[in-house]
């Protein structure tokens, strides 16, 4: 069972707090997204975090095409 991860980005602009969430398929993908967003964090004061969700990835088998 593989859990989904959430990249949480929290920042404040013009005295308003904002939080964005991006759903990612693995912890590795979330860590890569944090590395890619470090420039954003340098440009505006932002907190970046990977959070393990309570949802897990369901792998559904693909049906074979008819006639095979």
C-alpha positions in Angstrom: 0.0 0.0 0.0 1.5 3.4 -1.1 0.3 6.5 0.7 -0.2 9.8 -1.0 1.7 12.9 0.2 0.7 16.5 0.3 3.1 19.4 -0.4 1.9 22.2 1.9 3.0 25.8 1.0 2.2 28.4 3.6 2.9 32.1 3.1 1.8 35.6 4.1 1.4 38.6 1.7 -0.3 41.9 2.4 -1.2 40.7 5.9 -3.2 37.7 4.6 -2.2 34.1 5.3 -2.4 31.6 2.4 -1.9 27.9 2.3 -1.7 25.8 -0.9 -1.8 22.0 -1.1 -0.5 19.8 -3.9 -1.3 16.1 -3.9 1.7 13.9 -4.9 2.1 10.2 -5.4 5.1 9.5 -3.2 7.4 10.9 -0.6 10.2 11.1 -3.1 8.1 13.2 -5.5 7.2 15.5 -2.6 10.8 16.0 -1.6 11.7 16.8 -5.2 8.9 19.4 -5.3 10.2 21.0 -2.2 13.7 21.3 -3.8 12.1 22.8 -6.9 10.1 25.3 -4.8 13.1 26.5 -2.7 13.5 29.6 -5.0 9.8 30.5 -4.2 10.6 30.2 -0.5 13.6 32.5 -1.0 11.5 35.1 -2.9 8.7 35.3 -0.4 8.8 34.0 3.2 7.1 30.6 2.8 7.0 27.4 4.8 7.2 24.2 2.7 6.3 20.8 4.2 5.5 17.2 3.0 2.6 15.7 4.9 1.6 12.1 4.7 -2.1 11.9 3.9 -4.5 9.3 5.2 -5.3 8.3 1.6 -3.5 5.7 -0.3 -2.9 5.1 -3.9 -5.1 2.5 -5.5 -3.5 0.7 -8.5 -6.2 -0.4 -10.8 -5.4 -3.0 -13.5 -6.0 -2.0 -17.1 -8.4 -4.2 -19.1 -7.0 -5.9 -22.1 -8.4 -4.8 -25.4 -10.9 -7.1 -27.0 -9.6 -9.5 -29.6 -6.3 -10.2 -27.9 
